[in-house]
Amino acid sequence: MLPDTTGGGRVEVTVHVNGVPHSATVEPRRLLSDFLRHDLGLTGTHVGCEHGVCGACTVLVDGEPMRSCLMFAVSAQHHQVTTVEGLAGADGGLGPEQRAFVECHGLQCGFCTPGFLTTVTAFLRDNPQPSAEEAREAISGNLCRCTGYQNIVRSVLRAAEIRAGRAADCAGPPAGQPTAPPAGEAVG
Amino acid sequence: MKPAPFVHHAPRTVEEAVAVLGEVGHDGKVLAGGQSLIPVLNMRLATPAHLVDINAVAGLDTVEVRGGAVRVGALARQRRVERSEEVAAALPLLCEALTFVAHPVIRNRGTCVGSLAHADAAAELPAVLALTGGVVEVVGPGGRREFPVADFFRGALETALAPDELAVAARFPLLPPGTGTVFTESARRHGDYALAGVAAAVSIQDGVVSSARASFVSVTDVPLVLDVTEAVRGQEAPLARWDGAADLVHDVVDPESDIHASAGYRRALVTELARRAFADAASRAVKEGDSAA
């Protein structure tokens, strides 16, 4: 007898999303991204390429960023999922990463932003004081078609400051980059 | 961009998994990390009728260094192996190679053994398994058996695994003392599939090169190991000339042209990457010898 958990049909899936258990009856082929958006109505998670390249659908699974388009909802059964809706601050306002993206103009159309925010949240938890180079590496798996990434790197560094409780602003280039070309170097 | 319907199986033990695989035969695919399989399903390049999801199988998420090898279980996520200090000390080549596997977010879910079973010629871990002379541990209806790496990879995306067999672990043997290693590759963007890549191991005895070998990414169908020792034998390690070794690399690889790069470009690229990798591996071997002395 096959240990078939689905009977080939639909299966009840319970996933803890942003601390709240949510259940829905879905086919086993239901992607976690579609489960969040269509079955739970949590449309903050965006779906771009659906094959793991763009990073827009990135959520935290047990605290670690993963592609929700490359997981089935059944695989998230009984795991803790955090979406962009769960990144708000304790007072219900914007969390530090969200504030930094607003302050530093780290988004334009905003489609990619939920994936950046979840990725950056986990990154800053593990590396609270990153260099600009480390910040760039951390977001290398997320595509943005608007910003050119400069302001996203600034946003990551600014979010680290906000988390550390340091007052500053995001004016100027990312740390580690010269503010002007070195003397004697031709420009243009 | 949605997978075709399938029956989802969630075995709790290796024996259950193997029993299910035996019943579904060629209609079944094993789901571990899914970071290669699920894109293929989403694009409907494959439409297996049954997915055997091993994520609930107990005892497969092991990472250990023992018996002269790094042994990773089928559910050991790549990121965990990459971050293991024990593995980094025992077999730095494995950790260095893992940093080139896609992006950190993909490595959070993807597994080492899954990457081996997928057998993509552009993948990093098969080259590491080849260079270390590793083994894939398999369980089937007849019990447990082991494939030496030379018997495991049969062609691009093709392994010796039978449909009713589950790869449960892989062992990457440690390299002898006095060996320096380098993994490097070149891609248009970091995290993309490599245009070409090299894993190199250079051993030094009494200050001279005693062994130099390499395996490759994206330029051979199956991971082959090239021994270039004769081209450098007896040379003092820091000053060794690697031109002859690079020529051997140039002649042995068999790249194909695609939209990303021509065969000729890949051949030239891997030759230069290998020349640098050998030199850097020799430097690391010297350093290791100095720190051990």
Interface residues (C-beta under 8 A of the other chain):
Chain A: L2 P3 D4 T5 T6 G8 V11 E27 P28 R29 L31 D34 E50 H51 G52 G55 T58 V61 E64 P65 M66 R67 C69 L70 M71 F72 V74 S75 T119 E137 A138 S140 G141
Chain B: M1 K2 P3 A4 P5 F6 V7 H8 H9 A10 P11 R12 E16 A19 V20 E23 V24 L31 G34 Q35 I38 P39 L41 N42 M43 L51 D53 N55 R79 A102 H103 P104 V105 I106 N108 R109 R189 H190 G191
